[in-house]
Amino acid sequence: MKQLNIKNIVVLTGAGISAESGIPVFRSETGLWENHRVEDVCTPEAYDRNPALVRNFYDGMRVKLANIKPNPAHLALARLGREWKGGYTLVTQNIDNLHEQAGSENVIHMHGELMKIRCYEDYGGCGTVVETDRPQDPEQPCPNCGKKLLRPHIVWFGEMPLDMDLISERLSKSDLFISIGTSGVVYPAAGFVRSAKFAGAVTVEFNLEPSATKGYFDAGVYGKAGTTLPDFVDRLLSRGSEYISELIRGA
Ligand code: APR
């Protein structure tokens, strides 16, 4: 086994990292998300059909988020981002702001953010993104162009995820790729581990159970991220590449 010299870390999180904070994951038994069928609230067509239903759906989640707190897994990643001496990139599929609440900075939200609304380009808007912490008022004018075309700043099914060039660039330079709390069934996020592998990175997944892309991971740590991640971060920060070598040897 070649001597590892890990410098650049890329982390990808999914709904599972927020589960212990009380946010339901997507692929639960019911197949419903917050009692709605995904296609009724998470597509551009759903918004064209019934913008008020879609706005209300996200308004409900945004109001709930105000009382939801980060868990030890979010806090562990914030510590890793602060204390790791090399490159560190945190990409999340989640639209909640629990990484930020835990202290993580420069989080890449590839599926958008619940606490933001955007002047809808498809409707002739200017694309300006506005922070918000309240139910959306459809009459609110865009602060930049003045049009009343603000929509949830969420990437819906059928829309392009955000910051893909930046993410690809970071993956191409990664030495360690860590995936946390994602089932690995939704692309392009599910393909990130493959890109990291081709870049020569060591790959580790943290999940309740092996994900759909488990074959690309050099090691898997299965259990609740609120328990497994703080211990992992502690050992990574104190022993670095040596610990990772040990982890994958034992995999
Ligand atoms: N600790 C670690 N992993 C957990 C925990 C936990 N406490 N609880 C659940 N998980 C794992 C589950 O085992 C599951 O594999 O988190 C994963 C969540 O998978 P999904 O519900 O499919 O969520 P995610 O992978 O983030 O979905 C990706 O799909 O619906 C779209 O845009 C949406 O961003 C979302 C994307």
Residues whose N, C-alpha, C, O or C-beta is under 5 A from the ligand:
A	BS01	APR	G14 A15 G16 A19 E20 V25 F26 R27 Q93 N94 H111 G181 T182 S183 G184 V186 F206 N207 L208 E209 G223 K224 A225
